[in-house]
C-alpha cells in the first residue's frame, strides 16, 4: 500500500471511530455544523473522506429505523456501481467498501443510540424548517400548510380551522383531507403552518390541545404526538389551551425560549422582528427556560414573563391577562403602551405597511381597545382621536405624522 492510500485509510478509520462524526451525520444541528466546518477548514485532507461518508449514510435512515436486508443490498449495489471506471469515485472503492462494512455492522447500535438520544435529550433543529424564503410565504396573503410529504395546501379564507384526530388525520374547516394528502405519521415528521399577515388560524392537535395562531406566525408541529413527547415550535404569536397529561409535558419552543407545561392556558409572543419575547399565563403554571440558561422561571396566573433579546434580561410582572389574549376575539387592548408597538400589531393584523418616525411616535402612548373587526379606516380614525397623530392612507401604505 502506497503512502497516500495509507493516509486516506487512516482518515477514514479515524472518522468512523468518532462518535461526534456519526452524531453530526445522523442528527445535525447548528453547533455540530460549526464544529465540523472548522475541522474541515483546518484539515482539508479530510474533506474528501467526510463527503464520501456523508454520501454513504444519506439513504440509510438509521434514525427512524434499522436497515432492512434490502436496504443493505441496495447500499452494496451503490458501492459496487461506484467501482466502474466511468465513476469518479472508483479510486476510493477500498475505503468506501471498508466504510460500508463498518456502517452495516453498526447499524443496530447506532439506531438504538441515536433514537434514544433524539427522544430523550437531543434537541430538534427547528431552524431547518425556517428558511429565509418563508418570509414571502408569511406575506403571501394565504394560509399555507406544508405537510410531512412536502405537499403544500393553500387556503384563501380569513379564518381557517385545522383539526388532527388521535391518528393525526387532518381536516380543514371540518372537511377531511382525502387520502394521499397526508403522509405516514412517524415521530420524526412535522407539518409547517404559515399564517400570513391579516389572517388568523386555529389548530386542534392530536392530543386535544387547542391553539389560536395570530397573524404573521409560523408553527412547526407533528401531525400526531409520539410516545411521551409533546413539542411544537413557534415564531410569532399563539394562545394555547393545553390538554393535561401528567406523564407528558407540553413544550413550546421559540428561537430564545422553552416553555414547559402539563395542562394550562397561556399566550406566547415571539415574533422574529420584535425586541422582546413574552409568555402570559391565564391559569395553571408554566416553566420557562432561556435557551442559553440552565435555570428555569415559573410564573403564576396573571403574570407576564418578558425576555429582552438585546440584553438577555428577563423579568416577571403582574398584568391583566385580557390585554394579551383579546386578539383571539378580534380586539386589541392597550394600557399606556408605546404607539409604535400598537402600530406594529395593527400592521400585522390588517396586512398593511405603516410608515412613521419612530422617535417621535414613541413619545406617545395609547390606552383603550380597538375592534379589529372594523374597517382599517375606522380603526385609524379612532386611533387619531385618542393619540395626537395625522394619517394619510394610500393603497396599502399608511403614513403617520405626529401633530405639531
Secondary structure as the mmCIF struct_conf table of DSSP 4:
data_model
#
loop_
_struct_conf.conf_type_id
_struct_conf.id
_struct_conf.beg_label_comp_id
_struct_conf.beg_label_asym_id
_struct_conf.beg_label_seq_id
_struct_conf.end_label_comp_id
_struct_conf.end_label_asym_id
_struct_conf.end_label_seq_id
HELX_RH_AL_P HELX_RH_AL_P1 UNK A 3 UNK A 16
TURN_TY1_P TURN_TY1_P1 UNK A 17 UNK A 17
HELX_RH_AL_P HELX_RH_AL_P2 UNK A 19 UNK A 26
BEND BEND1 UNK A 27 UNK A 27
HELX_RH_AL_P HELX_RH_AL_P3 UNK A 30 UNK A 42
HELX_RH_3T_P HELX_RH_3T_P1 UNK A 44 UNK A 46
HELX_RH_AL_P HELX_RH_AL_P4 UNK A 47 UNK A 57
TURN_TY1_P TURN_TY1_P2 UNK A 58 UNK A 60
TURN_TY1_P TURN_TY1_P3 UNK A 62 UNK A 64
BEND BEND2 UNK A 65 UNK A 65
HELX_LH_PP_P HELX_LH_PP_P1 UNK A 66 UNK A 68
HELX_RH_AL_P HELX_RH_AL_P5 UNK A 69 UNK A 81
TURN_TY1_P TURN_TY1_P4 UNK A 82 UNK A 83
BEND BEND3 UNK A 84 UNK A 84
TURN_TY1_P TURN_TY1_P5 UNK A 85 UNK A 86
BEND BEND4 UNK A 87 UNK A 87
HELX_RH_3T_P HELX_RH_3T_P2 UNK A 88 UNK A 92
HELX_RH_AL_P HELX_RH_AL_P6 UNK A 93 UNK A 120
TURN_TY1_P TURN_TY1_P6 UNK A 121 UNK A 121
HELX_RH_3T_P HELX_RH_3T_P3 UNK A 126 UNK A 129
TURN_TY1_P TURN_TY1_P7 UNK A 132 UNK A 133
HELX_RH_AL_P HELX_RH_AL_P7 UNK A 134 UNK A 138
TURN_TY1_P TURN_TY1_P8 UNK A 139 UNK A 139
BEND BEND5 UNK A 140 UNK A 142
STRN STRN1 UNK A 143 UNK A 146
TURN_TY1_P TURN_TY1_P9 UNK A 148 UNK A 149
BEND BEND6 UNK A 150 UNK A 150
STRN STRN2 UNK A 152 UNK A 155
BEND BEND7 UNK A 158 UNK A 158
STRN STRN3 UNK A 159 UNK A 164
TURN_TY1_P TURN_TY1_P10 UNK A 166 UNK A 167
STRN STRN4 UNK A 170 UNK A 172
TURN_TY1_P TURN_TY1_P11 UNK A 173 UNK A 174
STRN STRN5 UNK A 175 UNK A 176
HELX_LH_PP_P HELX_LH_PP_P2 UNK A 177 UNK A 178
TURN_TY1_P TURN_TY1_P12 UNK A 179 UNK A 180
BEND BEND8 UNK A 181 UNK A 182
TURN_TY1_P TURN_TY1_P13 UNK A 187 UNK A 188
STRN STRN6 UNK A 191 UNK A 195
TURN_TY1_P TURN_TY1_P14 UNK A 197 UNK A 198
STRN STRN7 UNK A 200 UNK A 204
TURN_TY1_P TURN_TY1_P15 UNK A 206 UNK A 207
BEND BEND9 UNK A 208 UNK A 208
STRN STRN8 UNK A 210 UNK A 213
TURN_TY1_P TURN_TY1_P16 UNK A 215 UNK A 216
STRN STRN9 UNK A 217 UNK A 221
BEND BEND10 UNK A 223 UNK A 224
TURN_TY1_P TURN_TY1_P17 UNK A 227 UNK A 228
STRN STRN10 UNK A 230 UNK A 241
HELX_LH_PP_P HELX_LH_PP_P3 UNK A 242 UNK A 244
TURN_TY1_P TURN_TY1_P18 UNK A 246 UNK A 247
BEND BEND11 UNK A 248 UNK A 248
STRN STRN11 UNK A 250 UNK A 253
BEND BEND12 UNK A 255 UNK A 256
STRN STRN12 UNK A 257 UNK A 261
BEND BEND13 UNK A 262 UNK A 263
STRN STRN13 UNK A 265 UNK A 270
TURN_TY1_P TURN_TY1_P19 UNK A 272 UNK A 273
BEND BEND14 UNK A 274 UNK A 275
STRN STRN14 UNK A 276 UNK A 283
BEND BEND15 UNK A 284 UNK A 284
STRN STRN15 UNK A 286 UNK A 290
TURN_TY1_P TURN_TY1_P20 UNK A 291 UNK A 292
BEND BEND16 UNK A 294 UNK A 294
STRN STRN16 UNK A 296 UNK A 299
TURN_TY1_P TURN_TY1_P21 UNK A 301 UNK A 302
STRN STRN17 UNK A 303 UNK A 308
TURN_TY1_P TURN_TY1_P22 UNK A 309 UNK A 312
STRN STRN18 UNK A 313 UNK A 318
TURN_TY1_P TURN_TY1_P23 UNK A 321 UNK A 321
HELX_RH_AL_P HELX_RH_AL_P8 UNK A 322 UNK A 325
HELX_RH_3T_P HELX_RH_3T_P4 UNK A 326 UNK A 329
TURN_TY1_P TURN_TY1_P24 UNK A 330 UNK A 330
STRN STRN19 UNK A 331 UNK A 338
HELX_RH_AL_P HELX_RH_AL_P9 UNK A 339 UNK A 350
TURN_TY1_P TURN_TY1_P25 UNK A 351 UNK A 351
STRN STRN20 UNK A 353 UNK A 355
HELX_RH_AL_P HELX_RH_AL_P10 UNK A 358 UNK A 361
TURN_TY1_P TURN_TY1_P26 UNK A 362 UNK A 363
STRN STRN21 UNK A 365 UNK A 371
TURN_TY1_P TURN_TY1_P27 UNK A 372 UNK A 373
BEND BEND17 UNK A 374 UNK A 374
HELX_RH_AL_P HELX_RH_AL_P11 UNK A 376 UNK A 386
BEND BEND18 UNK A 387 UNK A 388
STRN STRN22 UNK A 389 UNK A 394
TURN_TY1_P TURN_TY1_P28 UNK A 395 UNK A 396
STRN STRN23 UNK A 397 UNK A 402
#
